[in-house]
Each structure stands twice: as C-alpha cells, then as structure tokens.
Amino acid sequence: MIVSELLDRIEYKLIKGDTSSEVRGIAFDNRAVKEGDAFVCIKGVLFDTHTVIADIAEKKPSVIIVSDAWASTKMSGELDAIDANIVSVEDTRVAKACVSAAWYGYPSEKMTVIGVTGSKGKTTTAHMIWSIINTAGSDAGFKAGMVGTTGGHIGEDDFHFGTTTPDSDKMQEFLAKMASEGCKYAVVEASSQGLKLHRTDYIDFDYGIFLNIEKGDHISPTEHKDFDEYLDCKRKLLRSSTTCIVNGNDDHIEQMLDGVEGKVITYGTDQTSTPDHMISEINDISEDGEPCVSFKLDDEEYIIGMPGDFNVGNAAASASCALELGISPDTIRTALRTIKVPGRLDMIFRSDRLSVCIDYAHNGLSTRNLLKALRAYGPKRLVIVFGCGGNRDRAKRPIMGEIAGRLSDFVIVTSDNPRNEDPMDIIASIEEGVKRSGTRYTCIENRRNAIEEAIAMAEPDDVILIAGKGHENYQEINGTKYHFDDKEIVEEILKNKAV
C-alpha cells in the first residue's frame, strides 16, 4: 500500500514531497514510530505531537499527516527543514480513523455492523443483541463479535481495551479480527465520547440503535460542554446508519432524528405515539426462584432473565433489531431468558442468608432503577456500598447520596475511582445527600474495608449492592490504576465465612 491509497477516502493537501511512498505500518505515538510508517499527528489534552515533527521525521516515516491549522502557521523555510513527506487534513483525528480503516482493509464493510448508543443501557443492550445473534447460530450464518464497556468478545475469547469505545486504530484492528474469525455481525457500543473523538468514523454502520438521552449526564469539563453537544455527538451514530432503531418514547426523539436520512424503526409503548414495535404487559415475575421481567413486544411474550423494568426497553430495542435481521422470536426468547451481563445486576453470591450484587451504576437514575429492581428479591434489608468518581460531575454526588439513602436501608459511602481528587472530599459531598435522606449510614474510605463491613454487618436475608464499578478490575488513584475487582474482593471475604 502506498500513501495515496491509504488516504484515498479523505480530503488532504500535499504540503511537501509526494504520496507514492510505500506504507509499512501506521503510528500515532511519536515514541513508537518506525521507518516506513504513516504517522498521524494528534493534539491531545496533555501533549501535541505536532510539536515534535522534526524528531518524528528523523525516523523516516513514509508520510507525516498534520492538521491544516498547523500547516497554515508554517513558513516555507520551516517546512524545508523537515525531511519528510507531509500532507495536511482538516482534522487529524478523522485522519487517524481513515488510515486505520484503510490499513486494516475497511473491515466493517465485510460485516453487518450494529451500533448502540444511549445515556443508559448501552452495555446491556449490546450484550443482548450479541447473545441473540450467537444463539441463532453460526450454522445459520449468524456469528457476532462485540466491542464495548466490558471489552471485546469473540466466541469465548475476551479482550480488554479500557474504554467503552476504543480509539479508532484499536477499533479497526478488532473489527478486522472479528472478520478474520468468521464474524458476520459486529455489535459496537458507541459512547458519546467515542463519537465526539471520531473513534467510530469510517465504520460502516448498517444499524444504529438509540436507547435514551438525559440532560445533565456526561456534562463536565472533560466530557461535553453542554447538553446540545452531548445530543449532537450521539446523533452522529443515527446520521451515519442505514437503518435506525429508536426509542419512540424518549423526550428528545425529534431532536435525535434531525438530519437522519436512513430508515427509522421505532419501539416503545403507545403513551406518546404508535411505535412500529409495541411494548405492553410488563410484569415482575419469578422463574425458578429468580426474579425476572416479562413483557410483550407486538404479540410475542418474552422473559428477561434479570429484574428491573428498565431492562424492558433494552430488550425491546434488541428484539426489534433481531427481528430486522430475520431472527425468529423463539431464538430471541431463548437468549433473553438466559442473558447475563458482566457487572450489570450481577448477583455474584446467593445463599439462604445473604445475596451480594455488583453493578456499574454510577449516577442518580441508574442507582434509583437498580435499587428498585433489587427490591424484587424481597430482602429483609437492602444495603448499598458506593462512591463517586473523581474529576467528574460534582453536582451529582449529593443527589446520588440522597437517592441511595431513600431507597436503601443502610448506606456505606466509600471510594470509587478518585482519580486526582481527595477521596474524602468526594465522600463528604455524597454524605450531604445521605444525611438529607435520614437513613442510617457510615463512611469508610478504603473500598475493601467498606465491602468487608457490609458483609460483616449483614443480617439473614439481606441484599448487599456494591455499585459504581461493576465489571471494572481497577481503581484509579492519583493517575495510577491499581488492580481492584469488587467480585474478587467479595469472593475472598466470603471464602472462609459460613454464609
């Protein structure tokens, strides 16, 4: 492959040299660039690789891709001093996605790609769709890979990325792996940050699923400046999809569909409109002693093998997508009845005396829905252990504290991922809300100690919820990630206890 082929699908300006050089690899880290690589300069939060172009050029890359803005500030003499082929583009993050897709052979075009976005439920919905497709079976032409918050999944193999939507190079590489291993379908969680940072650019989305959007979520200096930007980023998925499957009951559905040219299929109840796929007859039930939820979509009844009315929307979106793919209601039924999502309403321990659940809930609405769902287990007491992440929306902390207090019987406030904040400052903010609720509580900074206390104080038939981290296996403190897995901690503590 030569440079001009690599850049075939993006507009660029030739600043210096030519585009006939052979490309031997792609690189985005100035410390890792090798001779013959196509290097894309990125202006990040902490470092801008445009500032070290001279050093990069010494490593003899096939081409250096820079931003138009950077190129416009350079005099011809400055450019002459750089011994390299240079092209410029409007946005180098878009270029990163472009060269990654080209380098890996545009893998999304070899599969049916399903993107899922929404403030809540992305991970659960993506897992549901992935499970339904694989339940249909590879013998019938159905095999799916998945990439999202819980990592990448192909068959029984799991891969870790660290973000809901991996950087475009990792994303394209993993899509290529899916295609090479015979996947005909790819399910992609598309976070608002991933869409904003062009991580999903040059992915050919056949289906875009929109679950919901909420004001106040993900609005912070490190995420989105305001709700309009947040909505616009999520809308990018629908605008780039051939078919859109959307929650017709969402308050912002008209805004989300603005500028969408693909086919639109709606699901939902008839409270605001008549959807293409109608949800009805939602009921909390018990199956084999486990709390579940049943519902009808059109004339078919389904049972979700986990509690929580909020999961009905996720399941309806998944079933609507599966029906569009030609998968039978019976296959959908089988997959939904047995669905288990890592770190989502994950009952990791149950005995006659005690149940322990972990979940990723890390905002007010998720916490409220989760606590209400756990009441379906009929606990004597509902005890919650949780904290809030540092360097994120501070206003939500007392709100979460009050919600946790009002819907549980005992609260243990602890540390989550404090990042670069003082954990006790975060805990103090949460405590303000817990106090307003009037419930009993305690504050324990060390998360392991907090979990130990919850188990030690447990009474027969209690349910303990450990919230905020779910599937995560680390705790981030002062910029360093330390191994920490709520599930592992619980298993260690319970190992020698008669519960």
C-alpha positions in Angstrom: 0.0 0.0 0.0 1.2 3.5 -0.8 0.4 6.8 0.9 -2.1 7.9 -1.8 -4.1 4.6 -1.3 -4.1 5.0 2.4 -5.6 8.5 2.1 -8.0 7.6 -0.7 -11.1 8.4 1.3 -10.2 11.6 2.9 -9.5 15.1 1.5 -5.9 16.2 2.0 -3.4 18.8 0.8 0.1 17.8 -0.2 2.4 20.1 1.7 5.7 18.6 0.9 7.2 15.7 -1.1 4.8 13.1 -2.7 2.4 10.4 -1.9 4.0 7.5 -3.7 6.0 6.1 -0.8 5.2 2.6 0.5 3.5 2.4 3.8 4.8 -0.4 6.1 2.7 0.5 9.2 0.6 3.2 10.9 1.6 5.0 14.1 0.2 7.7 16.4 2.7 7.6 19.2 5.9 9.6 18.4 7.9 7.2 20.7 6.9 4.2 18.6 7.1 5.4 15.0 9.3 3.3 12.7 10.8 3.7 9.3 8.0 3.4 6.6 5.1 4.2 9.0 2.4 6.6 8.2 2.3 8.9 11.2 -0.7 11.0 12.2 -0.1 13.9 14.5 -2.7 14.3 17.3 -3.3 17.3 19.6 -4.2 15.6 22.8 -5.1 17.0 26.2 -1.6 16.8 27.6 0.6 16.6 24.5 0.6 17.7 20.9 2.8 15.5 18.6 2.9 18.4 16.1 5.5 19.9 18.4 8.0 17.1 17.8 7.7 16.7 14.0 11.4 17.2 13.4 12.1 14.2 15.7 9.5 12.1 14.0 10.9 12.9 10.6 14.3 11.6 11.6 12.8 8.1 12.0 12.0 8.2 8.2 8.2 7.7 8.2 6.5 7.3 4.7 4.4 10.3 5.5 3.5 12.7 8.3 -0.1 13.8 8.5 -0.7 17.2 10.1 -3.6 19.5 10.7 -4.4 22.3 8.2 -4.2 24.7 11.2 -0.7 23.6 12.0 0.4 23.8 8.3 -1.0 27.3 7.9 1.3 28.7 10.6 4.5 27.4 9.0 6.7 29.3 6.7 8.3 27.5 3.7 11.7 27.7 5.3 10.4 25.8 8.4 8.9 23.1 6.2 12.0 22.8 4.1 13.9 21.9 7.3 11.7 18.9 7.8 13.0 15.9 5.7 9.7 14.1 5.2 6.6 13.8 3.0 3.9 15.9 4.6 0.2 16.2 4.0 -2.4 18.2 5.9 -6.1 17.5 6.7 -8.8 19.4 8.4 -9.0 17.1 11.5 -6.2 14.6 12.3 -8.5 12.5 14.5 -10.7 11.9 11.4 -7.5 11.1 9.5 -6.5 8.6 12.2 -9.8 6.8 11.7 -9.4 6.9 8.0 -5.8 5.5 7.8 -6.7 2.9 10.4 -9.7 1.7 8.4 -7.7 1.6 5.2 -4.7 -0.2 6.8 -7.0 -3.0 8.1 -8.9 -3.2 4.8 -12.1 -1.5 5.8 -13.3 -4.4 7.9 -16.7 -3.0 8.7 -17.7 -3.4 5.1 -17.2 -7.2 5.4 -19.8 -7.5 8.2 -23.2 -6.2 9.3 -22.4 -3.6 11.9 -24.8 -2.6 14.7 -24.1 0.5 16.8 -25.7 1.1 20.1 -25.9 4.5 21.9 -27.8 6.0 24.8 -27.3 7.5 28.2 -28.3 4.2 29.9 -28.4 0.6 28.8 -25.7 0.5 26.1 -23.8 -2.4 27.6 -26.8 -4.5 28.4 -28.4 -3.9 25.0 -25.2 -4.7 23.2 -24.8 -7.9 25.1 -28.4 -8.8 24.4 -28.0 -8.3 20.7 -24.7 -10.2 20.7 -26.3 -13.1 22.6 -29.3 -13.2 20.4 -27.2 -13.4 17.2 -24.9 -16.0 18.5 -27.9 -18.0 19.9 -29.2 -18.1 16.3 -26.0 -20.0 15.5 -23.1 -19.8 13.1 -24.6 -22.8 11.2 -27.4 -20.5 10.1 -25.0 -17.8 9.2 -25.1 -15.9 12.5 -21.9 -15.2 14.3 -21.2 -12.0 16.1 -18.3 -10.2 17.8 -18.8 -7.4 20.2 -16.8 -4.4 21.5 -17.8 -2.1 24.3 -17.5 -1.3 28.0 -16.8 -4.9 29.0 -14.2 -5.2 26.4 -14.1 -7.1 23.1 -15.7 -10.5 22.7 -15.4 -13.1 20.0 -16.8 -16.5 21.0 -15.3 -17.4 24.3 -12.4 -15.1 23.9 -12.3 -11.7 25.8 -10.1 -8.7 25.1 -9.5 -5.6 27.2 -9.5 -2.1 25.8 -10.0 0.2 28.8 -12.7 2.5 27.2 -16.3 1.9 26.1 -15.4 2.8 22.5 -11.7 2.1 21.8 -9.5 4.5 19.8 -10.1 4.3 16.1 -6.9 2.2 15.4 -7.8 -0.4 18.1 -11.4 -0.4 16.9 -10.5 -1.1 13.3 -7.9 -3.7 14.3 -10.5 -5.5 16.4 -13.1 -5.3 13.7 -10.6 -6.9 11.3 -10.0 -9.6 13.8 -13.8 -10.3 14.0 -14.0 -10.5 10.2 -11.0 -12.8 10.0 -12.5 -15.2 12.6 -15.7 -15.5 10.6 -18.0 -13.0 12.3 -20.8 -11.9 10.0 -22.0 -9.3 12.6 -20.3 -6.8 14.8 -22.0 -5.1 17.7 -20.4 -1.8 18.8 -21.1 0.3 21.8 -20.9 3.9 20.6 -20.3 6.2 23.5 -20.8 10.0 23.1 -17.1 10.5 23.8 -16.2 7.9 21.2 -18.4 9.6 18.6 -17.1 13.0 19.6 -13.4 12.0 19.2 -14.1 10.3 15.8 -13.3 6.8 17.1 -16.2 5.4 15.1 -15.5 7.3 11.9 -15.1 5.1 8.8 -17.2 2.4 10.4 -20.0 1.4 8.0 -23.0 1.2 10.4 -25.9 -0.9 9.0 -28.0 -0.3 12.1 -27.9 2.4 14.7 -29.8 1.9 17.9 -30.8 4.8 20.1 -32.0 4.0 23.6 -32.4 7.3 25.5 -30.7 10.6 26.4 -30.7 12.5 29.6 -29.9 16.1 30.5 -27.1 16.5 33.0 -25.4 13.2 32.1 -21.7 13.4 31.0 -21.7 17.2 31.1 -18.3 18.2 32.5 -15.0 19.9 31.5 -13.6 16.5 30.5 -16.6 15.3 28.6 -19.2 17.5 26.9 -19.6 21.3 27.4 -23.4 21.2 27.3 -26.4 19.1 26.5 -26.6 20.3 22.9 -23.1 19.0 22.3 -23.9 15.7 24.1 -27.0 15.2 22.0 -25.2 16.1 18.7 -22.5 13.5 19.4 -25.0 10.7 20.0 -27.0 11.8 16.9 -23.8 11.2 14.8 -24.5 7.4 15.0 -28.0 7.7 13.6 -26.9 10.1 10.9 -24.3 7.5 9.8 -26.6 4.4 9.9 -28.5 2.9 7.1 -31.3 1.8 9.4 -32.1 3.4 12.8 -34.0 1.6 15.6 -35.0 4.2 18.1 -36.9 4.6 21.4 -40.0 6.4 20.3 -40.9 7.4 23.9 -37.8 9.4 24.5 -38.5 13.1 25.2 -35.8 14.2 22.7 -36.6 11.8 19.8 -37.4 14.6 17.4 -34.0 16.3 18.0 -32.2 13.0 17.8 -33.8 12.3 14.3 -33.0 15.7 12.9 -30.9 15.2 9.8 -31.3 11.4 9.8 -31.7 10.1 6.3 -31.8 6.3 7.0 -34.8 4.2 7.5 -36.3 4.7 11.0 -38.0 2.0 13.1 -39.5 2.8 16.5 -40.1 0.8 19.5 -41.9 1.7 22.8 -45.3 1.9 24.4 -48.2 3.8 22.9 -48.0 6.6 25.5 -46.7 9.2 23.0 -47.2 7.7 19.6 -47.8 4.4 17.9 -44.5 2.6 17.5 -43.5 0.1 14.9 -42.9 -2.4 17.7 -45.3 -2.1 20.6 -44.3 -2.8 24.2 -47.1 -3.9 26.6 -48.0 -6.1 29.6 -44.8 -5.5 31.6 -44.7 -7.7 34.8 -42.3 -8.6 37.5 -42.3 -12.4 37.8 -40.3 -15.2 39.4 -38.9 -18.1 37.3 -37.1 -20.9 39.2 -36.9 -18.8 42.2 -35.2 -15.9 40.4 -36.9 -12.5 39.8 -37.4 -11.8 36.1 -39.4 -9.4 34.0 -41.9 -10.4 31.3 -43.3 -8.2 28.6 -44.9 -8.4 25.2 -43.4 -6.9 22.0 -46.1 -6.8 19.4 -47.9 -10.2 20.1 -44.9 -12.1 21.3 -44.2 -12.6 25.0 -40.6 -12.5 26.3 -38.9 -13.0 29.7 -35.7 -11.3 30.7 -33.6 -13.4 33.0 -32.8 -10.4 35.2 -35.0 -8.0 37.2 -35.7 -4.3 36.5 -38.5 -2.8 34.4 -35.8 -0.5 32.8 -34.4 -3.6 31.1 -37.6 -4.0 29.1 -36.5 -1.0 26.9 -33.1 -2.6 26.4 -34.7 -5.9 25.5 -37.3 -4.3 23.2 -34.5 -2.5 21.3 -32.5 -5.8 21.0 -35.5 -7.8 19.8 -36.6 -5.1 17.3 -33.0 -5.3 15.8 -33.0 -9.1 15.8 -36.4 -9.2 14.0 -35.0 -6.9 11.3 -32.1 -9.3 10.9 -34.5 -12.1 10.3 -34.0 -13.9 13.7 -37.1 -15.8 15.0 -39.0 -14.8 18.2 -38.2 -18.2 19.6 -34.5 -17.6 19.3 -34.9 -14.1 20.9 -36.9 -15.7 23.7 -34.1 -18.2 24.5 -31.4 -15.6 24.5 -33.3 -13.1 26.7 -34.3 -15.7 29.2 -30.7 -16.7 29.9 -29.0 -13.3 29.5 -26.3 -12.4 32.0 -24.3 -9.2 31.6 -20.9 -8.9 33.5 -21.2 -6.2 36.1 -24.8 -5.4 35.4 -27.3 -6.6 38.1 -24.7 -9.3 38.6 -25.8 -11.4 41.5 -22.3 -12.8 42.3 -23.3 -14.6 45.5 -26.5 -16.0 46.8 -27.3 -18.2 49.8 -30.2 -18.7 52.2 -28.7 -16.0 54.4 -27.2 -13.4 52.0 -27.1 -12.1 48.5 -24.4 -9.8 47.0 -24.9 -7.9 43.8 -22.4 -5.8 41.8 -23.4 -3.2 39.2 -21.8 -0.4 37.2 -24.5 2.2 38.3 -22.7 5.5 38.7 -25.3 8.2 38.5 -28.6 9.0 40.2 -31.0 7.5 37.7 -29.1 4.2 37.4 -28.8 3.9 41.1 -32.5 4.6 41.6 -33.5 2.0 39.0 -31.1 -0.6 40.4 -32.3 -0.3 44.0 -35.9 -0.5 42.9 -35.1 -3.6 40.9 -33.3 -5.3 43.8 -36.5 -4.9 45.9 -37.9 -7.7 43.7 -35.6 -10.0 45.6 -37.6 -9.3 48.7 -34.7 -8.5 51.0 -35.0 -8.0 54.7 -32.7 -5.1 54.3 -31.1 -3.5 51.2 -27.5 -2.3 51.9 -25.6 -0.2 49.4 -21.8 0.3 49.2 -20.8 3.0 46.7 -18.8 6.1 45.9 -18.4 8.6 43.0 -15.6 9.0 40.5 -13.2 11.9 40.8 -12.7 14.6 38.1 -16.3 14.2 37.0 -19.6 15.9 37.6 -19.5 17.1 41.2 -23.2 18.2 41.4 -24.4 14.6 41.1 -22.7 13.4 44.3 -25.2 14.7 46.9 -28.0 13.7 44.6 -26.7 10.1 44.4 -26.3 10.1 48.2 -29.9 11.2 48.8 -31.3 8.6 46.3 -29.2 5.8 47.8 -30.4 6.8 51.3 -34.1 7.0 50.4 -34.2 3.7 48.6 -31.9 1.5 50.8 -31.9 0.6 54.5 -28.2 1.2 55.1 -25.6 3.2 53.2 -21.8 2.7 53.2 -20.2 5.6 51.4 -16.7 4.7 50.1 -14.2 5.5 47.4 -14.7 4.7 43.7 -12.1 6.0 41.3 -11.0 9.2 43.0 -8.5 9.9 40.1 -6.8 13.2 41.1 -9.2 14.3 43.8 -9.1 13.7 47.5 -11.3 10.7 48.2 -12.6 12.2 51.5 -13.7 15.4 49.7 -15.8 13.2 47.3 -17.2 11.2 50.2 -18.2 14.4 52.1 -20.2 15.6 49.1 -22.1 12.3 48.9 -22.6 12.4 52.6 -24.5 15.7 52.3 -27.2 13.9 50.3 -27.3 10.8 52.5 -27.9 13.0 55.6 -30.9 14.6 53.9 -32.5 11.1 53.4 -32.4 10.4 57.1 -31.3 6.8 56.7 -28.6 5.1 58.7 -25.1 5.2 57.1 -21.4 5.2 57.6 -18.3 6.4 55.6 -15.3 4.1 55.0 -12.7 5.5 52.6 -11.0 2.1 51.8 -13.2 0.3 49.4 -12.1 -3.2 50.5 -12.8 -2.3 54.1 -16.2 -0.9 53.2 -17.1 -4.2 51.5 -15.9 -6.2 54.5 -18.0 -4.1 56.8 -21.1 -4.6 54.7 -20.7 -8.4 54.8 -19.8 -8.4 58.5 -22.9 -6.5 59.5 -25.2 -8.5 57.2 -28.3 -10.0 58.8 -30.2 -13.0 57.4 -31.9 -12.3 54.1 -30.1 -9.0 53.4 -29.1 -8.0 49.9 -25.9 -6.1 49.6 -25.4 -3.9 46.5 -21.8 -2.9 45.6 -22.3 -0.2 43.0 -20.2 2.0 40.7 -17.5 -0.3 39.3 -19.3 -3.4 38.1 -17.0 -5.2 35.6 -14.1 -2.9 36.2 -11.0 -4.5 37.6 -9.0 -1.4 38.7 -9.2 1.6 41.0 -7.6 4.8 39.7 -5.9 6.9 42.4 -3.7 9.9 41.6 -3.3 8.9 37.9 -2.3 5.3 38.6 -4.6 2.3 38.1 -4.3 -0.4 40.8 -5.9 -3.8 40.4 -9.2 -3.9 42.2 -12.1 -6.1 41.4 -15.3 -5.9 43.5 -16.2 -9.5 42.6 -12.8 -10.9 43.6 -12.9 -9.0 46.9 -16.3 -10.4 47.8 -15.2 -13.9 46.9 -12.0 -13.6 49.1 -14.0 -12.2 52.0 -16.7 -14.9 51.8 -14.3 -17.8 51.3 -14.0 -18.6 55.0 -17.4 -17.3 56.1 -20.4 -19.5 56.7 -22.9 -17.6 54.7 
